[in-house]
Amino acid sequence: MSPSSPTSFPLSVTFHSDWGVTTGTGVAGGVDSVVEKDERGLPIVRATVLAGVVREQSLLAAQALDDGDPGGSWRAFASALFGSDLAPRLVVFSDARLIDPPADPADLIHEVVSLSIDEKTGTAREDFLRIFERTGACRLRGEVTLSDVDRDGRPLTWSDEQRDAAELLLALAGLLVRAIGSNRAAGDGVCDVLIHADHEPGDTRAVKDWCRTQLGRWKGRGAPQVPAADAAAAAAPVLQASRAPTAAGAFHEATLTIDLRTPVVSYEVPMSNEIRSLDFLRGTVLLPWVHRLITRTVAQTPGASEALVQEVRDAVVNGELLVSDGVVSYQGERGLPMPLVFSSPKVGQGAESQEPKTAEGEGDEETCVCNRMRAEEPENEVHKPLRNGYVFPTAGAKGAPALIGRQSTAHDAATGAARDGQLYLVRALPAGLSLQATVTVSTRLYQRIGEQLETLAGTGHRARLGARRLSGTFGETECTLSAFAPSPAPQVVDAEDTTIWFTSDVLARSARLGPGGSLTDLLAAFERAGAPIELAEADGTRFNAGVRHRRVDSWSAASHQPRATRMAIQAGSVLKVRTTAPEKLAALAAVGIGELRAQGFGRFVVGHPLLEKETFTLRSLHGEDLAPTADGAAASKEAQR
């Protein structure tokens, strides 16, 4: 089995009664408990719910296959598949979605009234009337995928024997599931769960017959070991003595488009019981996936030498492969983080002209923007700084993705019940959002693997990205790489009066080589890169800089602990500068400044025309403009999967 093609099995759920996988929340003044719905407003069964019920039954099936031996091979195989606190699981479930959705979700969802009975009196308890949503009998389809990488990102190859053993165990576990969702004790959620490579939803007989055949084949045999990563893939990259050049024309670049099929969590520091997401995907998330894709493609090319494969393996540490942050796009235009020198009038000061929205749903509210680097604050208006969101200069618009929230409960692996005090909220980028990133390779490397790179152009590749991606509910994306082309020639900039607009966070080391972040550290980084800059003097009424800082945190899956916190100069920071090396400064924009540039840090734009304007207007976009999943087009596409 090729590691480039993850092994997947269709999953179907056929409900024979009312059911509901609830969110744990209600509607004020309405129902007390609502069912989980997708972006179309249709009920779904979460991947986490499917994984939980199938895992529970897989341990029972494994015990039977081991003839009751608690230390048997099938028990070990099942435990490895579904993971533990120390090892991530190797099987990923997707959300189960309706096969034949009705035109109106209201045709399927209805409300049910429930009472609580007093055990002493046998009558209804006061103030215990509950109204909750239920879904009628229906069929849903999902998918189960065997992971093609381990926790360190090394490829896993499943043999036919390992694949067959996993399919048998999953199929048996699915057949043992009797009900899903809440109120099962009252008869809700009765269903058939079928997991098999070739079955029709509801055809329980065919899956049972296949399982009987497989049980006869495996009789008297133990389960195989789960696949281990190739030892060769674990070899450390080698840093070459000569670094990749950063001169103009030394790089080729392509656009990576990331279409979110499910919500995606871009890691940010958890706050209490809230797991928050950034409004963009860091290059730290994208780089490992892009690197694996390119390495795998080169390795699978007939006649590819071992030296060439190693060269691609070492590309990141040698500065020959870089990936920028993935940022929201609108009408094909990649957003730029809001410059921190922009301001707008406060509410009531003419901030927005409230005009009706267009038929297409695009926001028409126009915001007056003042560039405090070029203009003074108006005397008769009180302004507020614009610090969030993105600017789309070509479209003349601004906006930011609207995060969605999902409430969940951590479960105790021993009891299968919810853990006390483990209710948490996950905030994620919404499904339907389109992000863009830039993949940059050195021209020298492109000349070596250009043919392999061109085979990737225009083809969609499924990828699981971000935090909590193994849950199945989050992280499913489709990534498309454009054709590579030489990086644009650096533009001519005014050496005496130009601007630097940082489009990603910047990590600048201090004089003591520790975590920095001050303006002095930043200027020193440009000095070391051979493009010295000097901050222009402020005249008291106009800004010469707009700078903010932010924590950069990440989680290490290998060590199961957070990495050290870094302090970064935040994307959107702007400097007004003079330089003695304008060509070198413009060329640096292609690869960035500071540390971790391969992961997207340190990117900037020199002399952007928008920063030359004093005042202008921007049209405000709404969440549905950036993630149009509810208008039917994206919904129908999702329904056809």
C-alpha positions as CSV (number, residue, x, y, z in Angstrom):
1,M,0.0,0.0,0.0
2,S,1.5,3.3,-1.0
3,P,1.9,5.9,1.8
4,S,0.6,8.5,-0.6
5,S,-2.8,6.9,-0.6
6,P,-4.2,6.5,2.9
7,T,-6.4,3.5,3.4
8,S,-10.0,4.4,3.9
9,F,-13.2,2.5,4.5
10,P,-16.7,3.8,4.0
11,L,-18.9,4.1,7.1
12,S,-22.7,4.2,7.1
13,V,-25.1,4.8,10.0
14,T,-28.8,3.9,9.5
15,F,-31.1,5.1,12.2
16,H,-34.3,3.2,12.8
17,S,-35.7,5.6,15.4
18,D,-35.5,9.2,16.5
19,W,-32.0,10.2,17.5
20,G,-29.9,13.2,18.4
21,V,-26.3,13.9,19.0
22,T,-26.7,17.0,21.1
23,T,-24.4,20.0,21.5
24,G,-25.0,20.3,25.2
25,T,-26.5,23.8,24.7
26,G,-29.9,25.2,24.1
27,V,-31.7,28.3,22.8
28,A,-32.8,30.9,25.3
29,G,-36.5,31.0,25.4
30,G,-36.7,27.9,23.2
31,V,-35.4,24.3,23.2
32,D,-33.2,23.2,26.1
33,S,-31.0,20.9,23.9
34,V,-30.2,21.2,20.2
35,V,-28.7,18.6,18.0
36,E,-25.4,19.0,16.3
37,K,-25.7,20.4,12.8
38,D,-23.3,21.0,10.0
39,E,-22.8,24.3,8.0
40,R,-25.9,23.5,6.0
41,G,-28.1,23.3,9.1
42,L,-28.5,19.5,8.7
43,P,-28.0,17.0,11.6
44,I,-24.7,15.1,11.8
45,V,-23.0,12.5,14.0
46,R,-19.7,13.9,15.2
47,A,-16.5,12.0,14.4
48,T,-15.7,12.0,18.1
49,V,-19.0,10.2,18.9
50,L,-18.4,7.6,16.2
51,A,-14.8,7.0,17.4
52,G,-16.0,6.6,21.0
53,V,-18.7,4.0,20.3
54,V,-16.6,2.1,17.8
55,R,-13.6,2.1,20.1
56,E,-15.7,0.7,23.0
57,Q,-17.0,-2.1,20.9
58,S,-13.6,-2.8,19.2
59,L,-12.1,-3.7,22.6
60,L,-15.0,-6.2,23.1
61,A,-14.5,-7.7,19.7
62,A,-10.7,-7.9,20.3
63,Q,-11.4,-9.7,23.6
64,A,-13.5,-12.3,21.7
65,L,-10.9,-12.8,19.0
66,D,-8.3,-13.4,21.8
67,D,-10.6,-16.0,23.4
68,G,-10.8,-13.8,26.5
69,D,-7.1,-13.2,26.9
70,P,-6.7,-9.6,28.3
71,G,-3.1,-9.6,27.0
72,G,-3.8,-11.0,23.5
73,S,-2.6,-9.7,20.2
74,W,-6.0,-8.4,19.1
75,R,-6.3,-6.3,22.2
76,A,-2.9,-4.8,21.6
77,F,-3.8,-4.2,18.0
78,A,-7.1,-2.4,18.9
79,S,-5.3,-0.3,21.6
80,A,-2.7,0.8,19.1
81,L,-5.4,1.7,16.5
82,F,-7.3,3.9,18.8
83,G,-4.3,5.3,20.7
84,S,-3.7,6.3,24.3
85,D,-2.5,9.3,26.3
86,L,1.0,8.6,25.1
87,A,0.4,7.5,21.5
88,P,-1.9,9.1,19.0
89,R,-4.5,6.9,17.4
90,L,-3.9,5.5,13.9
91,V,-7.5,5.5,12.8
92,V,-9.4,8.7,12.0
93,F,-13.2,9.0,11.7
94,S,-15.0,11.7,9.8
95,D,-18.3,13.3,10.7
96,A,-21.3,11.2,9.3
97,R,-23.5,13.4,7.1
98,L,-26.9,12.8,5.6
99,I,-27.0,10.8,2.4
100,D,-30.3,12.2,1.0
101,P,-30.8,15.5,2.8
102,P,-34.2,17.2,2.5
103,A,-34.4,20.6,0.9
104,D,-35.6,22.0,4.2
105,P,-33.8,20.8,7.4
106,A,-37.1,21.4,9.3
107,D,-38.6,18.4,7.5
108,L,-36.2,16.2,9.5
109,I,-35.8,17.9,12.8
110,H,-38.6,18.1,15.4
111,E,-39.1,18.9,19.0
112,V,-39.9,16.6,21.8
113,V,-41.2,17.3,25.3
114,S,-39.8,15.5,28.3
115,L,-40.7,15.3,32.0
116,S,-38.7,14.2,35.1
117,I,-40.6,11.9,37.4
118,D,-40.3,12.2,41.2
119,E,-39.3,8.8,42.6
120,K,-41.2,9.4,45.8
121,T,-44.5,10.6,44.5
122,G,-44.5,9.1,41.0
123,T,-45.6,12.4,39.6
124,A,-43.9,15.0,37.4
125,R,-41.3,17.1,39.2
126,E,-41.8,20.8,39.3
127,D,-39.6,22.9,37.0
128,F,-38.3,19.9,35.1
129,L,-40.1,20.3,31.8
130,R,-37.6,20.0,29.0
131,I,-37.9,20.6,25.3
132,F,-35.2,19.1,23.1
133,E,-34.6,18.5,19.4
134,R,-34.8,15.1,17.8
135,T,-34.0,13.9,14.3
136,G,-36.1,11.3,12.5
137,A,-34.9,8.0,11.0
138,C,-32.4,8.6,8.2
139,R,-29.1,7.4,6.7
140,L,-25.7,9.0,7.0
141,R,-22.4,8.3,5.5
142,G,-18.8,8.9,6.8
143,E,-15.3,7.6,6.4
144,V,-12.7,5.8,8.4
145,T,-9.1,6.4,7.4
146,L,-5.9,4.6,8.6
147,S,-3.3,7.2,9.2
148,D,-0.4,7.4,6.7
149,V,2.0,9.2,9.1
150,D,3.0,8.7,12.7
151,R,3.1,11.5,15.4
152,D,6.4,12.7,14.1
153,G,5.2,13.0,10.5
154,R,7.1,10.0,9.3
155,P,5.3,7.9,6.6
156,L,3.5,4.7,7.6
157,T,2.9,1.9,5.1
158,W,0.1,-0.5,5.8
159,S,0.6,-4.0,4.5
160,D,-2.4,-6.0,3.1
161,E,-2.4,-8.1,6.3
162,Q,-2.5,-5.1,8.5
163,R,-5.2,-3.4,6.4
164,D,-7.4,-6.5,6.5
165,A,-7.0,-6.9,10.2
166,A,-8.0,-3.3,10.8
167,E,-11.0,-3.6,8.5
168,L,-12.2,-6.8,10.2
169,L,-11.9,-5.3,13.7
170,L,-13.6,-2.1,12.7
171,A,-16.4,-4.0,10.9
172,L,-17.0,-6.2,13.9
173,A,-17.0,-3.2,16.2
174,G,-19.6,-1.4,14.0
175,L,-21.9,-4.4,14.0
176,L,-21.8,-4.4,17.9
177,V,-23.0,-0.8,18.1
178,R,-26.7,-0.8,18.9
179,A,-27.5,2.9,19.5
180,I,-25.9,6.4,19.2
181,G,-26.7,9.7,20.8
182,S,-28.6,10.8,23.8
183,N,-31.7,9.2,25.4
184,R,-30.7,5.8,24.3
185,A,-32.3,4.2,27.4
186,A,-35.6,5.5,26.2
187,G,-35.2,3.9,22.8
188,D,-33.7,6.7,20.8
189,G,-30.7,6.4,18.6
190,V,-31.3,2.7,17.5
191,C,-29.1,2.2,14.5
192,D,-26.9,0.0,12.3
193,V,-23.2,1.0,12.0
194,L,-21.5,-0.6,9.0
195,I,-17.8,-0.3,8.2
196,H,-16.6,-2.1,5.1
197,A,-14.7,-1.3,1.9
198,D,-17.6,-2.2,-0.3
199,H,-21.1,-2.0,1.1
200,E,-24.4,-0.3,0.6
201,P,-25.9,1.7,3.6
202,G,-28.2,-0.6,5.5
203,D,-27.0,-3.8,3.9
204,T,-26.1,-5.5,7.3
205,R,-26.3,-9.0,5.8
206,A,-23.5,-8.4,3.3
207,V,-21.2,-7.0,6.0
208,K,-22.0,-9.9,8.4
209,D,-21.3,-12.5,5.6
210,W,-17.9,-10.8,4.9
211,C,-17.0,-10.9,8.5
212,R,-17.8,-14.6,8.7
213,T,-15.5,-15.2,5.8
214,Q,-12.7,-13.2,7.4
215,L,-13.1,-14.9,10.8
216,G,-12.6,-18.2,9.1
217,R,-9.4,-16.9,7.5
218,W,-8.0,-15.5,10.8
219,K,-9.0,-18.4,12.9
220,G,-6.1,-19.5,15.1
221,R,-4.0,-16.5,14.0
222,G,-3.1,-13.5,16.1
223,A,-3.4,-9.9,15.0
224,P,-0.4,-8.4,13.3
225,Q,1.6,-5.5,14.7
226,V,0.6,-2.0,13.6
227,P,3.0,-0.5,11.0
228,A,6.1,1.2,12.1
229,A,7.7,4.2,10.5
230,D,10.4,3.6,8.0
231,A,13.8,3.9,9.7
232,A,15.2,5.8,6.8
233,A,12.6,8.5,7.1
234,A,13.9,9.1,10.6
235,A,17.3,10.2,9.5
236,A,18.1,13.8,10.5
237,P,18.5,16.4,7.8
238,V,22.1,17.5,7.0
239,L,23.0,21.2,7.0
240,Q,25.1,22.1,4.1
241,A,28.0,24.6,4.4
242,S,26.7,26.9,1.7
243,R,23.4,28.6,2.4
244,A,20.7,29.2,-0.3
245,P,21.1,32.6,-1.9
246,T,18.6,35.3,-1.3
247,A,19.3,37.5,-4.3
248,A,16.6,38.4,-6.7
249,G,15.7,35.7,-9.1
250,A,17.1,33.0,-6.8
251,F,13.7,31.5,-6.0
252,H,10.6,30.0,-7.6
253,E,7.3,30.2,-5.9
254,A,3.8,28.8,-6.2
255,T,0.4,29.6,-4.5
256,L,-1.0,27.0,-2.2
257,T,-4.8,27.2,-1.8
258,I,-6.3,25.6,1.3
259,D,-10.0,24.9,1.1
260,L,-11.5,24.0,4.5
261,R,-13.9,21.1,4.3
262,T,-14.4,21.0,8.0
263,P,-13.6,23.5,10.8
264,V,-9.8,23.9,11.4
265,V,-8.2,24.8,14.7
266,S,-5.0,26.9,14.3
267,Y,-3.3,26.6,17.6
268,E,-3.3,29.5,20.1
269,V,-2.7,29.5,23.8
270,P,-5.6,27.8,25.5
271,M,-7.5,30.1,27.9
272,S,-9.2,28.3,30.8
273,N,-11.5,25.8,29.2
274,E,-11.5,27.5,25.8
275,I,-9.4,26.3,23.0
276,R,-9.0,29.2,20.7
277,S,-7.9,29.4,17.1
278,L,-5.9,32.0,15.3
279,D,-7.6,33.5,12.2
280,F,-4.9,32.1,9.9
281,L,-2.8,29.0,9.6
282,R,0.8,29.4,10.5
283,G,3.5,28.2,8.1
284,T,4.6,26.0,11.0
285,V,1.5,23.9,10.3
286,L,1.8,24.0,6.5
287,L,5.5,23.4,6.1
288,P,5.7,19.8,7.3
289,W,2.8,18.7,5.1
290,V,4.3,20.5,2.0
291,H,7.7,19.0,2.7
292,R,6.3,15.5,3.0
293,L,4.3,15.9,-0.2
294,I,7.3,17.0,-2.2
295,T,9.6,14.4,-0.6
296,R,7.2,11.6,-1.3
297,T,6.6,12.7,-4.9
298,V,10.4,12.8,-5.6
299,A,11.0,9.5,-3.9
300,Q,8.3,7.8,-5.9
301,T,9.6,9.1,-9.2
302,P,11.1,6.2,-11.3
303,G,14.9,6.4,-11.3
304,A,15.2,9.0,-8.6
305,S,18.6,8.7,-6.9
306,E,19.0,8.5,-3.2
307,A,21.1,11.6,-3.3
308,L,18.3,13.6,-4.8
309,V,15.8,12.3,-2.2
310,Q,18.2,13.3,0.6
311,E,18.7,16.7,-1.0
312,V,14.9,17.3,-0.8
313,R,14.9,15.9,2.7
314,D,17.5,18.6,3.7
315,A,15.8,21.4,1.8
316,V,14.2,23.1,4.8
317,V,17.3,23.3,7.0
318,N,19.3,24.6,4.1
319,G,16.9,27.4,3.3
320,E,15.7,26.0,0.0
321,L,12.1,25.4,0.9
322,L,9.9,28.0,2.7
323,V,6.1,28.2,3.3
324,S,4.3,31.3,4.3
325,D,1.3,31.6,6.6
326,G,-2.1,30.6,5.1
327,V,-4.3,33.7,5.1
328,V,-7.9,34.2,4.2
329,S,-8.6,35.1,0.6
330,Y,-11.5,37.0,-1.0
331,Q,-12.3,36.7,-4.8
332,G,-8.9,35.1,-5.3
333,E,-7.0,37.9,-3.5
334,R,-4.9,37.0,-0.5
335,G,-5.6,39.2,2.5
336,L,-3.0,41.4,4.1
337,P,-3.0,41.9,7.9
338,M,-4.5,45.3,8.9
339,P,-1.7,47.9,9.2
340,L,-1.4,49.2,12.7
341,V,-1.2,52.8,11.5
342,F,-4.8,52.8,10.2
343,S,-7.6,54.3,12.2
344,S,-11.3,55.0,11.6
345,P,-13.9,57.3,13.3
346,K,-15.6,56.0,16.3
347,V,-19.2,54.9,16.2
348,G,-21.4,58.0,15.8
349,Q,-18.5,59.9,14.2
350,G,-19.3,58.8,10.6
351,A,-17.5,55.5,11.0
352,E,-19.7,53.6,8.5
353,S,-22.3,54.4,6.0
354,Q,-25.1,51.9,6.6
355,E,-26.3,50.8,3.2
356,P,-28.3,47.7,2.5
357,K,-26.4,44.5,1.5
358,T,-26.3,43.4,-2.1
359,A,-28.3,40.5,-3.3
360,E,-25.1,38.4,-3.3
361,G,-24.8,39.0,0.4
362,E,-21.6,41.0,0.3
363,G,-21.2,43.7,2.8
364,D,-21.7,47.3,1.5
365,E,-20.9,49.2,4.7
366,E,-18.0,51.5,3.9
367,T,-15.5,52.5,6.6
368,C,-13.5,55.7,6.4
369,V,-9.8,54.9,7.0
370,C,-7.1,57.4,7.9
371,N,-3.4,56.4,7.4
372,R,-1.7,58.0,10.4
373,M,1.6,57.6,8.8
374,R,0.7,60.0,6.1
375,A,-2.1,62.1,7.6
376,E,-2.9,63.8,10.8
377,E,-6.0,62.8,12.8
378,P,-8.9,65.0,11.8
379,E,-9.6,67.7,14.3
380,N,-13.4,67.2,14.6
381,E,-13.4,63.4,14.8
382,V,-12.4,61.0,17.4
383,H,-10.6,58.0,15.8
384,K,-10.0,54.4,17.0
385,P,-7.1,52.3,15.8
386,L,-7.9,49.4,13.4
387,R,-6.0,46.4,14.8
388,N,-7.8,43.3,13.6
389,G,-8.8,41.6,10.4
390,Y,-7.4,41.8,6.9
391,V,-7.2,44.2,4.0
392,F,-7.9,43.3,0.4
393,P,-6.5,46.3,-1.5
394,T,-7.6,45.2,-5.0
395,A,-11.2,44.6,-3.9
396,G,-11.2,47.7,-1.7
397,A,-12.5,45.7,1.3
398,K,-11.6,44.6,4.8
399,G,-12.8,41.7,6.9
400,A,-11.9,38.7,9.0
401,P,-13.1,35.1,9.3
402,A,-15.8,34.5,11.8
403,L,-14.7,31.7,14.2
404,I,-17.3,29.1,15.1
405,G,-17.6,27.4,18.5
406,R,-18.2,23.8,19.4
407,Q,-18.7,22.6,22.9
408,S,-17.3,19.2,23.9
409,T,-16.6,17.0,27.0
410,A,-13.5,15.0,27.6
411,H,-14.1,11.4,28.3
412,D,-12.6,9.0,30.7
413,A,-10.9,6.2,28.8
414,A,-11.5,3.7,31.6
415,T,-15.2,4.3,32.1
416,G,-16.2,5.7,28.8
417,A,-18.2,8.4,30.7
418,A,-17.6,12.2,30.7
419,R,-14.9,13.4,33.0
420,D,-15.9,15.8,35.8
421,G,-14.9,19.4,35.2
422,Q,-13.8,18.7,31.6
423,L,-16.3,20.7,29.6
424,Y,-14.5,22.8,27.1
425,L,-15.2,25.0,24.1
426,V,-13.3,24.8,20.8
427,R,-13.3,27.9,18.5
428,A,-12.2,27.1,15.0
429,L,-12.0,28.5,11.5
430,P,-15.2,27.7,9.7
431,A,-15.7,25.2,6.9
432,G,-16.0,26.8,3.5
433,L,-13.1,29.2,4.1
434,S,-10.4,29.5,1.5
435,L,-6.8,30.3,2.6
436,Q,-3.8,31.1,0.5
437,A,-0.1,30.6,1.2
438,T,3.1,30.9,-0.8
439,V,5.5,27.9,-1.3
440,T,9.0,29.0,-2.2
441,V,11.8,26.8,-3.4
442,S,15.3,27.9,-4.5
443,T,15.9,28.1,-8.2
444,R,18.8,25.6,-7.8
445,L,16.5,23.0,-6.2
446,Y,13.7,23.8,-8.8
447,Q,16.2,23.0,-11.6
448,R,16.7,19.6,-9.9
449,I,13.1,18.6,-9.2
450,G,11.0,20.9,-11.4
451,E,9.4,18.1,-13.3
452,Q,8.2,16.4,-10.1
453,L,6.9,19.7,-8.8
454,E,4.9,20.4,-12.0
455,T,3.1,17.0,-11.6
456,L,1.6,18.4,-8.3
457,A,0.2,21.6,-9.9
458,G,-3.5,21.8,-10.2
459,T,-4.3,18.6,-8.3
460,G,-6.2,18.7,-5.1
461,H,-4.6,16.8,-2.2
462,R,-6.5,15.9,1.0
463,A,-4.7,17.0,4.2
464,R,-5.5,17.1,7.9
465,L,-4.1,20.3,9.3
466,G,-4.1,22.1,12.6
467,A,-4.8,21.1,16.2
468,R,-7.3,18.4,17.1
469,R,-7.1,17.0,13.5
470,L,-7.1,13.4,14.7
471,S,-10.6,14.0,16.2
472,G,-12.1,13.8,12.7
473,T,-14.4,16.7,13.4
474,F,-11.6,19.2,12.7
475,G,-8.8,19.7,10.2
476,E,-10.0,18.2,6.9
477,T,-8.8,20.4,4.0
478,E,-8.2,20.1,0.3
479,C,-4.9,21.7,-0.8
480,T,-4.1,22.7,-4.3
481,L,-0.7,23.9,-5.5
482,S,-0.3,26.1,-8.5
483,A,2.5,25.9,-11.1
484,F,5.8,27.3,-9.9
485,A,7.2,30.5,-11.5
486,P,10.2,32.7,-10.9
487,S,9.7,35.0,-8.0
488,P,8.8,38.6,-9.1
489,A,11.7,40.9,-9.6
490,P,12.1,43.2,-6.6
491,Q,10.4,46.6,-7.1
492,V,12.3,49.8,-7.0
493,V,11.8,51.6,-3.7
494,D,12.5,55.1,-2.5
495,A,15.7,54.8,-0.4
496,E,14.9,58.0,1.6
497,D,11.2,57.4,2.3
498,T,9.7,53.9,2.1
499,T,7.6,51.7,4.3
500,I,7.9,48.1,5.5
501,W,4.5,46.3,6.1
502,F,5.0,43.0,8.0
503,T,2.5,40.4,6.6
504,S,3.5,37.8,9.2
505,D,4.8,37.7,12.8
506,V,8.6,38.4,13.1
507,L,11.0,36.6,15.4
508,A,14.1,38.7,16.0
509,R,16.8,37.6,18.4
510,S,18.2,39.8,21.0
511,A,21.8,40.9,21.3
512,R,22.3,38.0,23.8
513,L,20.8,35.6,21.2
514,G,17.7,35.0,23.3
515,P,14.1,35.8,22.4
516,G,13.9,39.4,21.3
517,G,11.2,41.5,19.8
518,S,12.2,45.1,20.4
519,L,12.7,47.6,17.6
520,T,16.4,47.5,18.3
521,D,16.4,43.7,17.7
522,L,14.5,44.1,14.5
523,L,16.8,46.8,13.1
524,A,19.8,44.5,14.0
525,A,18.2,41.7,12.1
526,F,18.0,43.8,9.0
527,E,21.7,44.8,9.5
528,R,22.8,41.2,9.7
529,A,20.9,40.4,6.5
530,G,22.8,43.1,4.6
531,A,19.9,45.5,4.3
532,P,20.4,48.1,7.0
533,I,17.4,50.4,7.7
534,E,16.9,53.5,9.8
535,L,13.6,54.5,11.3
536,A,12.4,57.8,9.9
537,E,11.9,60.6,12.4
538,A,8.4,61.3,13.7
539,D,7.1,64.8,13.2
540,G,4.8,64.7,16.2
541,T,1.6,64.5,14.2
542,R,2.3,61.6,12.0
543,F,3.4,58.1,13.0
544,N,6.8,56.7,11.9
545,A,5.9,53.2,13.2
546,G,3.0,51.1,14.3
547,V,4.2,48.1,16.2
548,R,2.5,45.5,18.5
549,H,3.8,42.3,20.0
550,R,2.2,38.9,20.5
551,R,3.0,35.6,22.1
552,V,3.8,32.7,19.9
553,D,3.0,29.3,21.4
554,S,2.9,25.8,20.0
555,W,2.4,22.3,21.1
556,S,4.9,19.4,20.6
557,A,3.1,16.2,19.7
558,A,6.3,14.2,20.1
559,S,7.0,15.3,23.6
560,H,3.4,15.9,24.7
561,Q,4.1,19.3,26.1
562,P,4.0,23.0,25.0
563,R,7.1,24.4,23.4
564,A,8.9,27.5,24.8
565,T,7.0,30.7,24.4
566,R,8.4,33.2,22.0
567,M,7.7,37.0,21.7
568,A,7.1,38.2,18.2
569,I,6.5,41.5,16.4
570,Q,2.9,41.1,15.3
571,A,1.8,40.9,11.7
572,G,0.4,44.2,10.6
573,S,3.2,46.2,12.2
574,V,4.5,49.0,9.9
575,L,7.7,51.0,9.8
576,K,8.6,54.1,7.9
577,V,12.3,53.8,7.1
578,R,15.3,55.0,5.1
579,T,17.8,52.5,3.7
580,T,21.2,52.5,2.0
581,A,20.5,49.2,0.2
582,P,17.0,49.4,-1.4
583,E,17.6,46.6,-3.8
584,K,18.7,44.2,-1.1
585,L,15.7,45.2,1.1
586,A,13.2,44.6,-1.7
587,A,14.8,41.2,-2.4
588,L,14.6,40.1,1.3
589,A,10.8,40.4,1.1
590,A,10.7,37.1,-0.8
591,V,12.2,35.1,2.1
592,G,11.6,37.3,5.1
593,I,13.7,38.5,8.0
594,G,14.6,37.1,11.4
595,E,14.2,33.5,12.7
596,L,12.1,30.6,11.4
597,R,11.6,32.1,8.0
598,A,11.0,28.7,6.5
599,Q,7.9,28.5,8.7
600,G,6.5,31.7,7.4
601,F,7.8,34.2,10.0
602,G,9.3,37.5,9.0
603,R,7.5,38.2,5.7
604,F,7.0,41.8,4.7
605,V,6.0,44.1,1.8
606,V,8.1,47.1,0.9
607,G,6.6,50.4,-0.3
608,H,3.0,49.1,-0.7
609,P,0.8,51.7,-2.6
610,L,-1.9,51.5,0.1
611,L,0.4,53.0,2.7
612,E,1.1,56.0,0.4
613,K,-2.6,57.1,0.7
614,E,-3.7,59.6,3.4
615,T,-7.4,58.7,3.5
616,F,-9.6,56.2,1.7
617,T,-12.6,54.0,2.3
618,L,-12.9,50.2,2.6
619,R,-16.0,48.1,2.2
620,S,-16.7,45.8,5.2
621,L,-17.0,42.1,4.5
622,H,-19.0,39.7,6.7
623,G,-18.3,36.1,7.7
624,E,-20.5,34.7,5.0
625,D,-18.6,36.6,2.3
626,L,-15.4,34.8,3.2
627,A,-16.9,31.4,4.0
628,P,-20.0,31.1,1.7
629,T,-21.1,27.6,2.8
630,A,-24.7,28.3,3.6
631,D,-25.9,29.7,0.2
632,G,-26.2,26.4,-1.5
633,A,-23.3,26.1,-3.8
634,A,-20.8,24.9,-1.3
635,A,-23.5,23.0,0.4
636,S,-24.3,21.0,-2.7
637,K,-20.6,20.3,-3.3
638,E,-20.3,19.0,0.2
639,A,-23.4,16.8,-0.1
640,Q,-21.9,15.1,-3.2
641,R,-18.8,13.9,-1.4
